[in-house]
Amino acid sequence: MSATKLRPRLVYADAKGQIYDHPDLEMLVRRGSQITPPRPDELIPLPPESELFLLPGRTALGLDPETGQVEDVGETAVAAFVCPGHTLSAQAAYAAAPDAPVLPLFAYGAVGFARDRFYVAATRVDNDPRQVFTGIPRSRIAKGASALLRKFPQNRLVAHLARCALTYCCPAAKNLALGRFEAPLPTSRTCNARCVGCLSLQDPDSGFPSTQNRITFTPRPEEIAQVMAEHGRRESRPIFSFGQGCEGEPLTEAATLAKAVGLFRKDGGRGTVNVNTNGSLPDRVEDLARAGFDSVRVSLNSGDERFYAAYYRPRSYAFGDVREFMARAKAAGLFVSVNLLFFPGVTDTEAEYAALAGLLGDTGADFVQLRNLNLDPELYLRVVGESGARSQAELAACMGLANFMKRLCADCPGLRFGYFNPALPLARPQADS
């Protein structure tokens, strides 16, 4: 059977949590507020290390192929959380009850069943294996974390990251314990935004908890440089990233970051030094570049100021500052990535595409990381509506992830896609004099 004839069946769960495929109804997907069959070319087998989630207060919707009607089976909807490196092109189709609880901070991909396996609507956008832990026992991660704690008993950042690896199972912290790939360097206790989907700090009335605790101290530059040096000793192509899920906005600690990286570079430290940021403080760019940073990754949900503000809820900056930050980082010789929080049926609409393509072209961005927006779909669509940035007509149709990527490549020559911060070939060995 060819891929174009693949028509997966609806997947649902019973009251006991047992997952079944429906004998008659076919898989449906959701793009924004639109419920449609999946596009044949967007379905891939469920990747290893992905998970299936049950969606409380939500019943599964399927397509009756005989009548063409959407049917509510009255059973619990099921979604897929795809493993890192994959971007969703559609979300699970369901009907939500009026009292349905707010979903936790995950992305809820459409999933169906065919040919004795699960299929999801997603695309692999990065082949980097840095967050694949198949075959790595937890005992090996625990051993690596314990070794770091013994070697650096006074380093508070090491203690924090060991807890992240063993308690929260943070992939970045686990990699630090294993001495491979990208090292996380959380530093900031505060933030100048109040993102709706913040991973480390939520309002009590949000309806869902943060997924991890925010760091409670600011590491000393020497502690940070010590972690960098140790990771650089163990990994041949190290990446060092400030701005993690367990902290606020790293630019609020720019002086600490610059001093730490300066110490690392002064001692001959090599590797790619990056900051994951909201890009709110453009005046910090040149200091970071002089200290020895190589790249910046600016998080965005939209290239439209109104929609951006509705999700990020900035406290003391404006979207113009983000645009200026990106342009100044590029002018300073830094590699500029955008951490695009992709939401099918919104991000890939014509109006959103035009705003994003304009921003990327104007600022000369090098790279787009296509990350899934981890948020209850109903909540995000409410944010969209309250922003006033997009009409229902503008959200009625979307181009799909594949066309979105093709068009960006055509309109922004040289732009690359991925999921992770890339290791740069010309990472500087030391701070500029």
C-alpha positions as CSV (number, residue, x, y, z in Angstrom):
1,M,0.0,0.0,0.0
2,S,1.4,3.4,-0.9
3,A,1.8,6.2,1.6
4,T,-0.8,8.3,-0.2
5,K,-3.5,5.7,0.6
6,L,-2.6,5.5,4.3
7,R,-5.8,6.3,6.3
8,P,-5.2,5.6,10.0
9,R,-8.0,4.7,12.3
10,L,-9.2,6.8,15.2
11,V,-7.4,6.2,18.5
12,Y,-9.3,6.6,21.8
13,A,-9.1,5.4,25.5
14,D,-11.8,3.8,27.7
15,A,-12.6,4.7,31.3
16,K,-9.8,2.4,32.5
17,G,-7.2,4.2,30.4
18,Q,-6.9,1.3,27.8
19,I,-6.1,2.6,24.4
20,Y,-7.9,1.3,21.3
21,D,-8.2,1.9,17.6
22,H,-11.8,2.4,16.3
23,P,-13.0,-0.4,13.9
24,D,-14.9,2.0,11.7
25,L,-13.9,5.7,12.2
26,E,-10.8,7.3,10.7
27,M,-8.3,9.7,12.2
28,L,-9.0,13.4,12.3
29,V,-6.7,16.2,13.1
30,R,-7.0,19.8,14.4
31,R,-5.4,22.9,12.9
32,G,-6.3,25.9,15.0
33,S,-10.1,25.6,15.2
34,Q,-10.5,23.5,12.1
35,I,-11.1,19.7,12.2
36,T,-10.0,17.9,9.0
37,P,-8.6,14.6,7.9
38,P,-4.8,14.4,7.9
39,R,-2.8,15.2,4.8
40,P,-1.3,11.9,3.6
41,D,2.2,13.3,3.2
42,E,2.3,14.6,6.8
43,L,1.9,11.2,8.6
44,I,4.9,9.4,10.0
45,P,5.3,6.4,12.3
46,L,5.3,7.5,16.0
47,P,9.0,8.1,16.7
48,P,10.7,6.2,19.5
49,E,10.8,7.9,22.9
50,S,7.4,9.6,22.1
51,E,4.5,9.3,24.6
52,L,0.8,9.0,24.4
53,F,-1.4,11.2,26.6
54,L,-5.0,10.8,27.6
55,L,-6.9,14.1,27.5
56,P,-9.3,14.5,30.5
57,G,-12.6,16.1,29.8
58,R,-12.2,15.7,26.1
59,T,-13.8,13.1,23.8
60,A,-12.3,11.7,20.7
61,L,-13.6,12.7,17.2
62,G,-13.3,10.5,14.2
63,L,-14.4,10.5,10.5
64,D,-17.1,8.2,9.2
65,P,-15.8,7.3,5.8
66,E,-19.2,6.3,4.6
67,T,-21.0,9.5,5.4
68,G,-18.1,12.0,5.6
69,Q,-19.5,13.1,9.0
70,V,-17.5,13.8,12.1
71,E,-18.5,11.5,14.9
72,D,-17.9,11.9,18.7
73,V,-17.3,8.5,20.1
74,G,-17.9,9.6,23.7
75,E,-14.6,8.1,24.9
76,T,-11.5,9.9,26.1
77,A,-9.3,11.5,23.4
78,V,-5.7,10.5,23.0
79,A,-2.8,12.7,21.8
80,A,0.9,12.1,21.1
81,F,3.8,14.0,22.6
82,V,6.5,13.5,20.0
83,C,10.1,13.2,20.9
84,P,12.5,16.2,20.4
85,G,13.6,16.8,16.8
86,H,10.0,16.5,15.5
87,T,7.6,19.3,14.9
88,L,3.8,18.8,14.9
89,S,1.9,19.7,11.8
90,A,-1.5,19.0,13.4
91,Q,-3.0,18.5,16.8
92,A,-5.4,15.9,18.3
93,A,-9.1,16.4,17.3
94,Y,-11.4,16.3,20.3
95,A,-14.6,17.8,21.8
96,A,-14.0,19.5,25.1
97,A,-16.6,19.5,27.9
98,P,-17.5,22.8,29.5
99,D,-15.7,21.8,32.7
100,A,-12.7,20.2,31.1
101,P,-9.5,21.0,33.1
102,V,-6.7,23.0,31.6
103,L,-4.1,20.7,30.1
104,P,-0.5,20.6,31.4
105,L,2.3,22.2,29.5
106,F,2.8,19.7,26.7
107,A,2.1,19.7,22.9
108,Y,-0.8,17.5,21.9
109,G,-0.2,15.9,18.5
110,A,-2.8,14.0,16.4
111,V,-2.3,10.3,16.5
112,G,-3.9,7.4,14.6
113,F,-3.4,3.7,14.1
114,A,-2.7,1.7,10.9
115,R,-0.6,-1.2,9.7
116,D,0.0,-2.4,13.3
117,R,1.6,0.9,14.4
118,F,0.7,4.4,15.6
119,Y,1.1,7.4,13.2
120,V,1.4,11.1,14.0
121,A,1.1,14.3,12.0
122,A,4.6,15.6,12.3
123,T,7.9,16.2,10.5
124,R,11.4,15.4,11.7
125,V,13.2,18.7,11.4
126,D,16.5,17.8,13.1
127,N,18.5,14.6,13.0
128,D,20.7,15.5,15.9
129,P,20.5,12.7,18.5
130,R,21.3,14.9,21.5
131,Q,18.0,14.2,23.3
132,V,17.8,10.5,22.5
133,F,18.5,8.4,25.5
134,T,17.6,5.0,24.2
135,G,19.9,2.4,25.7
136,I,21.3,4.7,28.4
137,P,20.3,3.4,31.8
138,R,19.3,5.9,34.5
139,S,22.1,4.5,36.7
140,R,24.7,5.9,34.2
141,I,23.2,9.3,34.4
142,A,23.1,9.1,38.2
143,K,26.7,8.0,38.2
144,G,27.7,11.0,36.1
145,A,25.8,13.5,38.3
146,S,27.3,12.0,41.4
147,A,30.8,12.3,40.0
148,L,30.2,16.0,39.3
149,L,28.9,16.6,42.8
150,R,32.0,14.9,44.3
151,K,34.4,16.8,42.1
152,F,32.7,20.2,42.7
153,P,31.1,19.9,46.2
154,Q,31.0,23.7,46.7
155,N,29.5,24.5,43.2
156,R,25.9,25.4,43.7
157,L,25.2,25.3,39.9
158,V,26.4,21.7,39.8
159,A,24.1,20.8,42.7
160,H,21.2,22.5,40.9
161,L,21.8,20.7,37.6
162,A,22.3,17.3,39.3
163,R,18.8,17.7,40.8
164,C,17.4,18.8,37.4
165,A,18.9,15.6,35.8
166,L,17.7,13.2,38.5
167,T,14.4,14.7,39.8
168,Y,13.0,16.5,36.7
169,C,14.7,14.3,34.1
170,C,15.8,17.4,32.2
171,P,17.4,16.3,28.9
172,A,20.0,19.1,29.0
173,A,21.0,18.3,32.5
174,K,21.2,14.6,31.8
175,N,23.5,15.4,28.9
176,L,25.7,17.4,31.3
177,A,25.9,14.4,33.6
178,L,26.8,12.2,30.6
179,G,29.4,14.7,29.4
180,R,28.0,15.1,25.9
181,F,26.4,17.6,23.6
182,E,25.0,20.8,25.1
183,A,25.5,22.0,28.7
184,P,22.7,24.0,30.4
185,L,23.7,27.1,32.4
186,P,20.7,28.5,34.2
187,T,21.5,31.8,36.0
188,S,18.5,34.1,36.3
189,R,15.9,34.1,39.1
190,T,13.8,36.9,37.5
191,C,12.1,37.6,34.2
192,N,10.8,40.7,32.5
193,A,8.0,38.8,30.8
194,R,5.0,36.7,32.0
195,C,4.7,34.1,29.3
196,V,1.3,32.3,29.3
197,G,3.2,29.0,28.9
198,C,6.1,29.7,31.3
199,L,7.7,26.4,32.3
200,S,9.1,27.6,35.7
201,L,6.6,30.1,37.1
202,Q,2.8,30.1,36.9
203,D,0.1,32.3,38.4
204,P,-1.9,30.4,41.0
205,D,-5.1,30.9,38.9
206,S,-3.5,29.6,35.7
207,G,-5.2,26.2,36.2
208,F,-1.9,24.2,35.6
209,P,1.4,24.0,37.4
210,S,4.9,24.9,36.1
211,T,6.8,21.8,35.0
212,Q,9.9,22.6,36.9
213,N,11.1,24.8,39.7
214,R,13.0,28.0,38.9
215,I,16.5,28.4,40.1
216,T,16.6,30.1,43.5
217,F,20.1,31.7,43.4
218,T,22.4,33.5,41.0
219,P,25.5,31.4,40.3
220,R,28.8,33.2,40.7
221,P,30.8,33.7,37.4
222,E,33.4,31.3,38.7
223,E,30.8,28.6,39.3
224,I,29.5,28.9,35.8
225,A,33.0,28.9,34.3
226,Q,33.9,25.8,36.3
227,V,30.9,23.9,34.8
228,M,31.8,25.1,31.3
229,A,35.4,24.0,31.6
230,E,34.5,20.6,32.9
231,H,32.0,20.0,30.1
232,G,34.4,21.3,27.5
233,R,37.0,18.8,28.8
234,R,34.6,15.9,28.2
235,E,32.8,16.9,24.9
236,S,34.9,17.5,21.8
237,R,32.3,19.9,20.2
238,P,30.6,21.4,23.3
239,I,27.7,23.8,23.3
240,F,27.0,26.0,26.3
241,S,23.6,27.6,26.6
242,F,22.3,30.2,29.0
243,G,18.5,30.5,29.2
244,Q,16.9,27.2,30.4
245,G,13.4,26.1,31.4
246,C,14.3,26.4,35.0
247,E,15.1,30.1,35.0
248,G,13.8,33.5,34.1
249,E,15.3,35.8,31.4
250,P,19.2,35.5,31.2
251,L,19.7,39.0,29.9
252,T,18.7,40.3,33.3
253,E,22.0,38.8,34.5
254,A,24.0,39.9,31.4
255,A,26.9,41.1,33.5
256,T,27.3,37.8,35.2
257,L,27.0,35.9,31.9
258,A,29.7,38.1,30.3
259,K,32.1,37.7,33.2
260,A,31.7,33.9,33.3
261,V,32.2,33.5,29.6
262,G,35.2,35.9,29.7
263,L,36.8,33.7,32.4
264,F,36.1,30.6,30.3
265,R,37.5,32.1,27.1
266,K,40.5,33.6,28.9
267,D,41.5,30.1,30.1
268,G,41.3,28.8,26.5
269,G,37.8,27.5,26.6
270,R,36.5,26.3,23.3
271,G,33.0,25.6,22.0
272,T,29.8,27.4,21.0
273,V,28.5,29.7,23.7
274,N,24.9,30.6,23.2
275,V,22.1,32.5,25.1
276,N,18.5,31.5,24.8
277,T,16.6,34.7,25.3
278,N,13.5,36.8,24.7
279,G,15.7,39.4,23.1
280,S,14.3,42.2,25.4
281,L,17.5,44.1,26.1
282,P,19.3,45.0,22.9
283,D,21.9,47.2,24.7
284,R,23.4,44.0,26.1
285,V,24.4,42.5,22.7
286,E,27.8,44.1,22.3
287,D,28.9,43.2,25.8
288,L,28.1,39.5,25.2
289,A,29.8,39.5,21.9
290,R,33.0,41.0,23.4
291,A,32.9,38.4,26.2
292,G,33.1,35.5,23.7
293,F,29.5,34.5,22.9
294,D,28.9,33.0,19.5
295,S,25.2,32.8,19.1
296,V,21.8,34.0,20.4
297,R,18.4,32.2,20.2
298,V,15.4,34.5,20.4
299,S,12.1,33.0,21.3
300,L,9.0,34.0,19.3
301,N,5.5,32.9,18.9
302,S,4.8,35.4,16.1
303,G,6.3,38.2,14.0
304,D,3.2,40.3,14.8
305,E,3.6,42.7,17.8
306,R,0.1,42.3,19.0
307,F,0.1,38.6,19.0
308,Y,3.6,38.5,20.5
309,A,2.5,40.7,23.4
310,A,-0.6,38.7,24.1
311,Y,1.5,35.5,24.7
312,Y,4.7,36.9,26.2
313,R,3.1,39.7,28.2
314,P,6.3,41.8,28.5
315,R,6.8,43.8,31.6
316,S,9.4,46.4,30.6
317,Y,10.2,46.0,26.9
318,A,8.4,46.1,23.6
319,F,8.5,44.0,20.4
320,G,10.6,46.7,18.8
321,D,13.4,45.9,21.3
322,V,13.3,42.2,20.2
323,R,13.6,43.2,16.6
324,E,16.5,45.6,17.5
325,F,18.2,42.8,19.5
326,M,18.2,40.4,16.6
327,A,19.5,43.1,14.2
328,R,22.3,44.2,16.5
329,A,23.3,40.6,17.3
330,K,23.7,39.9,13.6
331,A,25.7,43.1,13.1
332,A,27.9,42.1,16.0
333,G,28.8,38.9,14.2
334,L,26.7,36.5,16.2
335,F,24.8,33.6,14.8
336,V,21.1,34.5,15.2
337,S,18.5,31.7,15.7
338,V,14.8,32.1,16.3
339,N,13.1,29.7,18.6
340,L,9.7,29.6,16.9
341,L,6.9,28.2,19.0
342,F,4.9,26.5,16.3
343,F,1.2,26.0,16.6
344,P,-0.5,24.3,13.6
345,G,-3.4,26.3,12.2
346,V,-2.1,29.6,13.5
347,T,1.7,29.9,12.8
348,D,1.2,28.6,9.3
349,T,-1.6,30.9,8.3
350,E,-0.9,33.5,5.6
351,A,-0.9,36.6,7.8
352,E,1.4,35.0,10.4
353,Y,3.7,33.8,7.7
354,A,4.0,37.3,6.2
355,A,4.8,38.8,9.6
356,L,7.4,36.2,10.4
357,A,9.1,36.2,7.0
358,G,9.3,40.0,7.1
359,L,11.0,39.9,10.5
360,L,13.5,37.2,9.5
361,G,14.4,39.0,6.3
362,D,14.8,42.4,8.0
363,T,17.0,41.1,10.8
364,G,19.0,38.6,8.7
365,A,18.3,35.6,11.0
366,D,20.4,32.5,10.2
367,F,18.3,29.7,11.7
368,V,14.8,28.7,12.8
369,Q,14.3,26.2,15.5
370,L,10.8,24.7,14.9
371,R,9.7,24.0,18.4
372,N,6.2,22.8,19.4
373,L,4.3,25.2,21.6
374,N,3.6,23.4,24.8
375,L,0.2,24.7,25.9
376,D,-3.4,23.7,26.0
377,P,-4.8,24.3,22.5
378,E,-8.0,25.9,23.8
379,L,-6.0,28.3,26.0
380,Y,-3.7,29.3,23.1
381,L,-6.6,30.0,20.8
382,R,-8.1,32.2,23.5
383,V,-4.9,34.1,23.6
384,V,-5.1,34.4,19.8
385,G,-8.6,35.8,20.0
386,E,-7.9,38.2,22.8
387,S,-4.9,39.6,21.0
388,G,-7.1,41.0,18.2
389,A,-4.2,40.3,15.8
390,R,-6.0,37.7,13.7
391,S,-9.6,37.4,12.5
392,Q,-11.5,34.2,12.2
393,A,-11.2,34.5,8.4
394,E,-7.4,34.7,8.6
395,L,-7.3,31.6,10.7
396,A,-9.8,29.6,8.6
397,A,-7.1,28.1,6.4
398,C,-3.4,27.3,6.7
399,M,-0.7,26.2,4.4
400,G,0.7,23.4,6.4
401,L,4.1,22.9,8.0
402,A,5.8,21.5,4.8
403,N,4.7,24.5,2.6
404,F,5.5,26.9,5.5
405,M,9.1,25.7,5.4
406,K,9.4,25.7,1.7
407,R,8.2,29.2,1.4
408,L,10.5,30.5,4.1
409,C,13.4,28.9,2.3
410,A,12.4,30.7,-0.9
411,D,11.8,34.0,0.7
412,C,14.7,34.0,3.1
413,P,17.7,32.6,1.1
414,G,20.3,30.9,3.3
415,L,17.9,30.3,6.2
416,R,18.2,26.9,7.8
417,F,15.9,24.8,10.0
418,G,16.4,22.6,12.9
419,Y,15.3,21.9,16.5
420,F,18.5,22.3,18.6
421,N,21.1,24.9,19.0
422,P,23.8,24.0,16.4
423,A,27.5,23.6,17.2
424,L,29.2,26.4,15.2
425,P,32.4,25.6,13.3
426,L,34.1,28.8,14.1
427,A,33.4,29.1,17.8
428,R,36.0,31.5,19.3
429,P,38.7,30.1,21.7
430,Q,38.8,33.2,23.9
431,A,37.3,36.6,24.6
432,D,38.1,39.5,22.3
433,S,40.8,41.8,23.6
